[in-house]
Amino acid sequence: MSEERSDLTERPREEEAEKAVLVSVLWGDVPEAEAEESLSELRSLAETAGAVVVDSLVQSRRKPDAATLLGKGKLQELQRRVSESGADLVIFDQELTSSQQRNLENALDIKVVDRTALILDIFAQHAHSKEGKAQVEMAQLRYQLTRLTGKGAQLSRLGGGIGTRGPGETKLEVDRRRINMRLRTLNRELRELTRVRRVKRKRRLRLEVPTFSLVGYTNAGKSSLLNLLTDAGVLVEDGLFSTLDPTTRRLMLPGNRRAVITDTVGFINHLPHQLVEAFKSTLEEVREADVLLHVIDASAPNIERRTRAVEEVLEELGALDIPTIYVLNKIDLLDGEAREYLRKRYPEGVLTSTVTGEGIPELKERMAACIPASRTMRLKLPLEEGRLLSLLYRRGKVLELGSRDGFYHLLAEVPPELAERLRAFKEEKDA
């Protein structure tokens, strides 16, 4: 990560965890339940980033204050709470302008960050692959690039007075140039990594292997579901954004139907646009999928709001029209009444639990139904084509087999990805 990384990215040791006050400023007619959920989510984000939440403050306004987002009275109350709690960090649930952030830091005399910077920091913690780290750094730099203006005297023209006059270059221009240079380097690295990913995806397309993609709100249980379906062994954590790097695994479904399935980064309300842009190459896996499995935490409050948040990102990716199976997960946490509501609300959905395994067989059947059925073909293979016969045993189902006149004569259920390849070996009487 470059030296321009976000302030939060340097992870404190546990005993030095930052003490944070959370602030949410609401305007317009925001339902109380939605406001509480948003603040609760901000608390989870802050704790995931390593902070200890010591207080929170909410204000409702007709419109945000241009200078500090908060009203004057609430700002004074926030100053008092920061002082009393010993907080060294204030986190706003809304995105701040650079001038608002500067004004708040001057007024509070401690570090102030917004929701976007917080999410970027969490992504920085959880990025492990070269591609993931590059994508997160790109998002951070783009975020900083929009905030380089208006930082006061430190960005004034270098030097001054006799002997220092001249066009020079402002610190603002130096910072902008350095960030743009780093962005160009990252773009080159990501283009090469994207090229490798596309080669692998083209190979799957050439074999006509059906592809599923797991999407959903963060911490909905996508990685647990992937492990249950494929024995993938993916690390599962009870935390936000624990999966950043996509994982693709082979999958066997009922009827001997083969497919691949990919786990992707979780989404969230107000997912920073910089992240969507930076992760677009990774999220191409979603756009190219044949079927999406939209995993929903059925135990979460206001799942409709979370579902909308995911669909907004899918729309931005151009993936909203892909056939989708709704997977209502964590039903082991629900009573009978709640389950009945979900069945009525999502009649086409599948209720599952990755803890008990409930609903998984039904989900596999639904997934298999999305894959074109195998064709029954009567084939005549030369004996030297033993590799094709082995392939049929692995990917299809051999119903009858005999050999005569230098050929294998067989009747087999052939999956769609092999049917075209074997067309040249069809007997005249194709069943």
Backbone torsions as a table, in degrees:
resi	resn	phi	psi	omega
1	MET	NA	140.2	-176.3
2	SER	-75.1	169.4	-178.1
3	GLU	-69.0	-10.1	177.7
4	GLU	-83.9	8.3	-175.0
5	ARG	-60.1	162.0	-173.9
6	SER	-67.1	155.5	-178.0
7	ASP	-58.7	-34.1	-175.4
8	LEU	-76.7	-14.4	-169.7
9	THR	-66.9	-30.4	176.8
10	GLU	-70.4	107.4	-172.7
11	ARG	-70.7	124.4	176.2
12	PRO	-74.0	152.5	171.2
13	ARG	-67.8	157.1	-172.4
14	GLU	-54.6	-40.0	-177.5
15	GLU	-72.9	-12.3	-180.0
16	GLU	-109.2	20.8	-178.6
17	ALA	-56.3	136.0	-179.4
18	GLU	-70.4	139.1	176.6
19	LYS	-93.4	123.7	-170.4
20	ALA	-118.4	144.1	168.2
21	VAL	-107.6	129.3	180.0
22	LEU	-94.6	141.1	179.8
23	VAL	-133.1	131.5	174.8
24	SER	-128.5	125.4	179.1
25	VAL	-113.3	118.0	-175.7
26	LEU	-110.6	141.2	174.3
27	TRP	-135.6	150.6	-174.7
28	GLY	86.0	-169.1	-177.7
29	ASP	-91.9	80.9	177.8
30	VAL	-95.5	122.2	178.8
31	PRO	-57.4	144.4	-177.5
32	GLU	-59.3	-41.0	-179.3
33	ALA	-62.3	-39.3	179.8
34	GLU	-67.1	-38.9	178.6
35	ALA	-63.7	-43.0	179.6
36	GLU	-64.5	-40.7	179.6
37	GLU	-64.0	-41.5	-179.5
38	SER	-63.0	-42.3	179.7
39	LEU	-68.6	-37.3	177.1
40	SER	-63.6	-39.2	178.0
41	GLU	-66.4	-38.7	177.6
42	LEU	-62.8	-38.6	177.3
43	ARG	-61.3	-43.7	179.1
44	SER	-62.8	-40.9	177.7
45	LEU	-62.3	-45.2	-178.7
46	ALA	-62.3	-42.8	180.0
47	GLU	-68.1	-36.6	176.2
48	THR	-62.5	-35.7	179.7
49	ALA	-74.7	-11.4	177.6
50	GLY	106.0	7.5	-180.0
51	ALA	-89.6	157.5	172.8
52	VAL	-107.3	117.8	-177.8
53	VAL	-80.6	122.1	-177.5
54	VAL	-109.5	-14.1	-179.9
55	ASP	-168.2	165.1	176.0
56	SER	-147.4	155.5	-175.6
57	LEU	-144.2	134.4	179.0
58	VAL	-126.8	137.3	174.1
59	GLN	-133.4	137.8	173.8
60	SER	-106.2	130.9	-178.9
61	ARG	-137.3	158.5	174.9
62	ARG	-71.3	-33.9	176.0
63	LYS	-153.6	153.5	-177.8
64	PRO	-69.7	149.3	174.1
65	ASP	-74.9	129.7	-174.7
66	ALA	-64.2	-30.2	-174.6
67	ALA	-87.1	-42.3	-173.4
68	THR	-133.3	5.1	-176.7
69	LEU	70.7	-45.3	177.1
70	LEU	-81.2	158.4	169.6
71	GLY	-76.1	166.0	-176.0
72	LYS	-60.3	-44.5	-179.0
73	GLY	-64.2	-42.8	179.5
74	LYS	-67.2	-33.5	177.5
75	LEU	-63.8	-41.4	177.2
76	GLN	-63.8	-41.0	177.0
77	GLU	-62.7	-40.0	178.5
78	LEU	-63.8	-40.5	177.0
79	GLN	-58.4	-42.6	-179.5
80	ARG	-66.1	-43.0	-178.1
81	ARG	-66.5	-38.9	177.7
82	VAL	-61.9	-43.6	-179.0
83	SER	-65.5	-44.9	-176.8
84	GLU	-69.5	-34.5	-176.4
85	SER	-86.4	-13.4	-176.2
86	GLY	70.3	23.6	-178.7
87	ALA	-66.2	148.0	175.4
88	ASP	-121.5	14.3	-179.9
89	LEU	-156.6	135.9	172.8
90	VAL	-118.9	130.2	-179.2
91	ILE	-116.6	123.1	177.7
92	PHE	-95.0	140.1	179.6
93	ASP	-75.3	-19.0	179.7
94	GLN	-103.3	158.5	177.6
95	GLU	-76.3	132.5	-179.8
96	LEU	-98.6	147.2	169.5
97	THR	-76.0	163.9	-179.7
98	SER	-61.8	-37.2	-179.8
99	SER	-71.1	-38.2	176.7
100	GLN	-62.6	-43.1	179.3
101	GLN	-62.5	-43.9	-179.8
102	ARG	-64.2	-43.8	-180.0
103	ASN	-63.3	-40.6	179.8
104	LEU	-67.5	-41.2	178.9
105	GLU	-65.3	-36.5	176.9
106	ASN	-66.0	-39.7	-177.5
107	ALA	-73.8	-35.6	-174.0
108	LEU	-98.2	-19.5	179.2
109	ASP	62.4	27.5	171.8
110	ILE	-140.7	172.9	-178.1
111	LYS	-69.7	139.4	177.5
112	VAL	-126.2	129.6	176.0
113	VAL	-130.9	161.5	178.3
114	ASP	-110.5	179.1	-175.7
115	ARG	-59.3	-39.8	-178.5
116	THR	-62.3	-47.7	179.4
117	ALA	-62.0	-36.4	179.2
118	LEU	-64.1	-46.8	179.7
119	ILE	-65.5	-39.5	177.3
120	LEU	-60.7	-38.5	179.5
121	ASP	-64.9	-42.0	179.5
122	ILE	-64.3	-41.1	176.8
123	PHE	-61.2	-38.9	179.9
124	ALA	-63.1	-36.7	178.6
125	GLN	-65.9	-37.1	-170.2
126	HIS	-97.6	-1.2	178.3
127	ALA	-81.7	121.5	-177.6
128	HIS	-116.6	-35.5	-179.0
129	SER	-79.7	162.7	177.9
130	LYS	-59.4	-41.2	-179.4
131	GLU	-66.6	-43.9	-179.8
132	GLY	-62.1	-43.2	179.7
133	LYS	-64.0	-41.1	179.3
134	ALA	-65.1	-40.7	-179.9
135	GLN	-64.8	-42.0	179.8
136	VAL	-67.0	-43.7	179.2
137	GLU	-61.4	-39.6	178.2
138	MET	-61.1	-43.4	179.6
139	ALA	-63.7	-41.5	179.0
140	GLN	-63.3	-42.5	-178.6
141	LEU	-67.3	-39.1	177.3
142	ARG	-64.2	-37.2	176.8
143	TYR	-63.0	-45.2	-179.3
144	GLN	-68.1	-33.6	-177.7
145	LEU	-61.7	-33.2	179.3
146	THR	-78.2	-5.1	-173.4
147	ARG	-120.3	19.1	-177.9
148	LEU	-82.2	-14.7	-176.7
149	THR	-86.6	152.6	170.3
150	GLY	70.5	33.2	-179.5
151	LYS	-98.3	19.3	168.8
152	GLY	83.9	-154.4	-170.2
153	ALA	-62.8	-28.8	-177.8
154	GLN	-61.4	-20.3	-179.5
155	LEU	-102.1	12.5	179.1
156	SER	-69.4	166.1	-176.3
157	ARG	-62.4	138.2	-175.4
158	LEU	-62.8	137.7	176.4
159	GLY	72.9	-178.3	179.2
160	GLY	172.7	148.8	179.2
161	GLY	86.7	-171.4	-174.7
162	ILE	-62.1	135.7	176.9
163	GLY	86.0	-10.2	-178.6
164	THR	-121.4	4.5	-178.3
165	ARG	-74.7	155.1	179.6
166	GLY	145.5	174.7	-176.6
167	PRO	-61.0	-41.7	177.8
168	GLY	54.6	-160.7	177.5
169	GLU	-151.2	124.2	-179.8
170	THR	-68.4	156.9	175.8
171	LYS	-61.0	-33.4	176.3
172	LEU	-58.1	-45.1	-178.9
173	GLU	-67.7	-37.8	178.2
174	VAL	-62.9	-47.7	-179.2
175	ASP	-61.5	-44.9	-178.9
176	ARG	-63.2	-40.6	-179.3
177	ARG	-66.3	-42.4	-179.8
178	ARG	-64.6	-41.8	179.8
179	ILE	-65.0	-43.3	-179.4
180	ASN	-64.8	-37.0	176.9
181	MET	-63.5	-43.9	179.8
182	ARG	-66.0	-38.2	177.7
183	LEU	-62.0	-40.0	178.8
184	ARG	-64.3	-40.5	177.6
185	THR	-62.4	-45.8	179.5
186	LEU	-63.2	-39.0	178.3
187	ASN	-60.0	-41.7	179.3
188	ARG	-64.4	-43.9	179.9
189	GLU	-62.2	-43.5	-177.5
190	LEU	-70.0	-32.5	177.1
191	ARG	-62.2	-40.1	179.4
192	GLU	-68.7	-43.1	178.1
193	LEU	-64.6	-36.5	177.7
194	THR	-66.9	-36.8	178.9
195	ARG	-61.4	-43.5	178.8
196	VAL	-62.5	-43.3	-180.0
197	ARG	-63.0	-39.4	-178.9
198	ARG	-68.5	-34.5	177.0
199	VAL	-61.3	-44.2	178.8
200	LYS	-64.2	-39.2	-178.5
201	ARG	-69.5	-37.3	178.4
202	LYS	-64.7	-34.7	178.3
203	ARG	-63.1	-41.6	177.8
204	ARG	-65.6	-40.4	179.9
205	LEU	-64.9	-37.9	-179.9
206	ARG	-64.1	-34.5	177.2
207	LEU	-84.0	-1.6	179.9
208	GLU	55.2	40.8	177.3
209	VAL	-82.2	122.3	179.2
210	PRO	-61.7	142.4	-177.0
211	THR	-122.7	134.9	173.6
212	PHE	-113.6	148.1	177.3
213	SER	-130.3	131.2	177.0
214	LEU	-86.0	124.4	175.9
215	VAL	-129.7	162.3	177.8
216	GLY	158.2	172.6	177.9
217	TYR	-65.7	150.0	-179.7
218	THR	-58.7	141.1	178.4
219	ASN	67.9	26.1	178.1
220	ALA	-84.1	-13.6	178.9
221	GLY	107.4	23.5	-177.2
222	LYS	-65.7	-45.5	-178.0
223	SER	-65.9	-37.5	176.9
224	SER	-62.9	-40.4	179.1
225	LEU	-66.3	-41.4	177.3
226	LEU	-58.8	-44.7	179.2
227	ASN	-61.8	-40.3	-177.6
228	LEU	-69.6	-35.9	-178.3
229	LEU	-78.5	-28.4	-168.5
230	THR	-130.7	-5.2	-171.7
231	ASP	56.9	42.2	-173.8
232	ALA	-70.8	-27.4	-178.3
233	GLY	72.4	25.7	179.5
234	VAL	-73.8	137.9	177.8
235	LEU	-60.0	129.1	179.0
236	VAL	-114.6	124.3	177.4
237	GLU	-124.3	145.1	175.9
238	ASP	-87.1	74.8	-178.0
239	GLY	-160.0	166.9	-177.7
240	LEU	-78.7	138.2	175.2
241	PHE	57.4	41.2	178.4
242	SER	-73.8	-18.0	177.1
243	THR	-114.3	117.6	174.1
244	LEU	-116.2	-41.3	-177.4
245	ASP	-84.8	124.9	-177.1
246	PRO	-64.3	143.4	178.4
247	THR	-122.3	125.2	179.6
248	THR	-114.2	130.7	-178.8
249	ARG	-134.4	154.3	173.8
250	ARG	-74.5	154.9	-174.5
251	LEU	-143.2	132.4	175.1
252	MET	-108.2	126.3	-177.2
253	LEU	-115.3	165.0	179.4
254	PRO	-52.0	148.2	-177.8
255	GLY	80.2	17.6	179.3
256	ASN	59.3	35.2	-179.3
257	ARG	-96.1	125.7	-175.9
258	ARG	-99.2	147.0	179.3
259	ALA	-155.5	176.4	170.0
260	VAL	-124.5	152.9	-178.7
261	ILE	-135.6	139.4	-177.0
262	THR	-122.0	132.1	172.7
263	ASP	-91.8	140.4	-177.0
264	THR	-129.9	172.4	179.0
265	VAL	-60.9	142.2	177.0
266	GLY	-75.2	154.8	178.7
267	PHE	-103.6	173.1	-178.9
268	ILE	-157.6	161.0	174.8
269	ASN	-59.6	136.3	178.3
270	HIS	57.3	42.3	175.0
271	LEU	-59.3	124.6	-175.7
272	PRO	-53.7	133.7	-178.8
273	HIS	-59.3	-34.3	179.6
274	GLN	-59.0	-35.1	-179.7
275	LEU	-72.8	-41.7	177.9
276	VAL	-59.6	-43.7	179.3
277	GLU	-63.5	-47.0	-176.1
278	ALA	-66.5	-33.6	-175.5
279	PHE	-94.8	10.2	-177.0
280	LYS	-61.6	-35.3	179.8
281	SER	-64.9	-39.9	176.5
282	THR	-68.1	-40.9	-176.0
283	LEU	-75.4	-2.8	172.1
284	GLU	-59.0	-27.7	177.4
285	GLU	-58.2	-33.9	178.1
286	VAL	-70.5	-47.7	-175.8
287	ARG	-64.9	-28.7	-177.2
288	GLU	-92.7	-0.2	-177.7
289	ALA	-71.1	151.4	174.3
290	ASP	-78.8	-36.4	-178.6
291	VAL	-142.3	140.0	174.9
292	LEU	-101.4	139.2	168.3
293	LEU	-104.9	103.7	-179.1
294	HIS	-87.1	102.2	-176.1
295	VAL	-86.3	125.4	-176.9
296	ILE	-120.0	131.8	173.3
297	ASP	-75.1	100.6	-174.4
298	ALA	-68.7	-15.4	-179.4
299	SER	-90.8	-6.4	-176.2
300	ALA	-77.8	152.1	175.9
301	PRO	-71.7	145.3	174.2
302	ASN	52.2	59.2	-177.6
303	ILE	-67.4	-23.2	177.3
304	GLU	-62.5	-39.2	179.5
305	ARG	-65.6	-41.1	178.9
306	ARG	-67.6	-38.2	178.0
307	THR	-62.8	-42.4	177.8
308	ARG	-62.0	-39.9	180.0
309	ALA	-60.3	-41.6	178.3
310	VAL	-66.6	-43.8	-177.6
311	GLU	-67.0	-29.3	175.8
312	GLU	-64.3	-40.9	177.9
313	VAL	-68.9	-40.9	178.2
314	LEU	-60.7	-37.6	178.2
315	GLU	-65.4	-40.9	178.1
316	GLU	-63.2	-31.1	179.6
317	LEU	-84.2	-8.2	-176.4
318	GLY	75.5	29.5	-175.6
319	ALA	-118.0	10.5	-174.1
320	LEU	-70.3	-23.0	-176.5
321	ASP	-90.8	0.7	179.5
322	ILE	-72.3	136.1	177.6
323	PRO	-50.7	136.3	-171.8
324	THR	-132.1	135.8	170.5
325	ILE	-107.3	122.7	177.5
326	TYR	-83.5	122.8	-179.4
327	VAL	-110.4	105.7	-177.7
328	LEU	-89.8	97.6	-169.0
329	ASN	-93.5	167.9	178.2
330	LYS	66.3	33.4	-179.2
331	ILE	-73.1	-10.6	174.6
332	ASP	-64.2	-15.3	179.2
333	LEU	-92.4	1.1	-173.8
334	LEU	-111.7	152.2	174.0
335	ASP	-89.5	178.0	-175.6
336	GLY	-62.0	-37.7	-178.7
337	GLU	-65.5	-42.7	179.3
338	ALA	-65.4	-38.1	179.0
339	ARG	-65.5	-40.1	-180.0
340	GLU	-64.4	-38.5	177.2
341	TYR	-61.2	-42.7	-178.9
342	LEU	-64.9	-38.3	178.9
343	ARG	-62.8	-35.9	178.8
344	LYS	-76.7	-38.5	-177.2
345	ARG	-72.4	-36.3	-179.9
346	TYR	-125.6	73.0	-175.5
347	PRO	-61.3	-25.8	179.3
348	GLU	-94.2	1.3	-177.7
349	GLY	-82.4	167.1	177.8
350	VAL	-119.6	123.4	178.6
351	LEU	-84.6	125.2	-174.9
352	THR	-135.7	162.8	169.9
353	SER	-141.5	120.7	177.1
354	THR	-78.5	-8.9	177.1
355	VAL	-82.9	-47.7	-177.6
356	THR	-97.2	-16.0	-176.9
357	GLY	85.5	-0.2	-179.4
358	GLU	-61.8	134.9	176.5
359	GLY	83.9	-11.0	-177.4
360	ILE	-66.2	-44.3	176.9
361	PRO	-58.8	-40.9	178.3
362	GLU	-63.2	-41.2	179.0
363	LEU	-61.6	-43.2	179.2
364	LYS	-61.6	-40.0	177.8
365	GLU	-63.3	-42.6	179.4
366	ARG	-64.3	-39.1	178.4
367	MET	-66.2	-43.2	-179.9
368	ALA	-62.0	-34.3	-179.6
369	ALA	-67.2	-19.2	178.7
370	CYS	-81.5	-11.0	-177.7
371	ILE	-99.4	131.7	177.9
372	PRO	-53.2	138.8	-177.0
373	ALA	-67.1	153.3	175.8
374	SER	-66.5	149.8	175.7
375	ARG	-95.9	141.8	173.0
376	THR	-88.7	120.5	-176.1
377	MET	-129.3	141.3	172.4
378	ARG	-98.2	123.6	-170.7
379	LEU	-122.6	153.9	176.9
380	LYS	-129.8	99.7	-175.1
381	LEU	-104.5	131.8	172.3
382	PRO	-58.5	146.7	-177.2
383	LEU	-59.0	-28.1	179.8
384	GLU	-74.1	-6.3	178.0
385	GLU	-93.5	40.7	-179.9
386	GLY	-60.0	-29.9	179.5
387	ARG	-63.3	-39.2	178.9
388	LEU	-67.3	-36.6	177.8
389	LEU	-64.4	-42.2	177.1
390	SER	-61.6	-39.8	179.3
391	LEU	-63.0	-38.7	178.5
392	LEU	-65.0	-38.9	178.3
393	TYR	-65.4	-35.5	-178.0
394	ARG	-76.8	-41.8	-171.3
395	ARG	-106.7	-17.5	-179.9
396	GLY	-122.4	-151.6	179.5
397	LYS	-142.6	116.8	-180.0
398	VAL	-85.5	118.4	-176.8
399	LEU	-92.6	-39.1	178.3
400	GLU	-139.1	145.7	179.5
401	LEU	-149.4	132.2	174.6
402	GLY	-150.8	167.8	178.3
403	SER	-139.3	136.6	175.8
404	ARG	-164.4	153.9	177.0
405	ASP	55.2	32.1	177.2
406	GLY	79.4	17.0	-179.3
407	PHE	-134.5	152.0	164.0
408	TYR	-87.4	130.4	174.3
409	HIS	-111.8	121.0	-174.4
410	LEU	-145.9	157.2	171.6
411	LEU	-116.0	126.4	-174.2
412	ALA	-144.2	151.9	169.3
413	GLU	-88.6	116.3	-172.0
414	VAL	-107.9	123.6	178.0
415	PRO	-67.1	155.9	-175.8
416	PRO	-54.6	-35.6	-176.3
417	GLU	-69.4	-14.3	179.0
418	LEU	-107.3	-15.2	-172.5
419	ALA	-58.5	-45.8	-178.0
420	GLU	-65.6	-39.1	-178.6
421	ARG	-64.8	-31.6	-176.2
422	LEU	-96.2	0.5	-176.9
423	ARG	-57.6	-36.3	-177.5
424	ALA	-67.1	-15.4	-176.8
425	PHE	-105.9	13.5	-179.3
426	LYS	-68.7	140.2	170.3
427	GLU	-76.2	163.1	-178.9
428	GLU	-62.3	-32.7	179.8
429	LYS	-99.7	88.9	177.5
430	ASP	-85.7	119.4	-177.1
431	ALA	-65.1	NA	NA
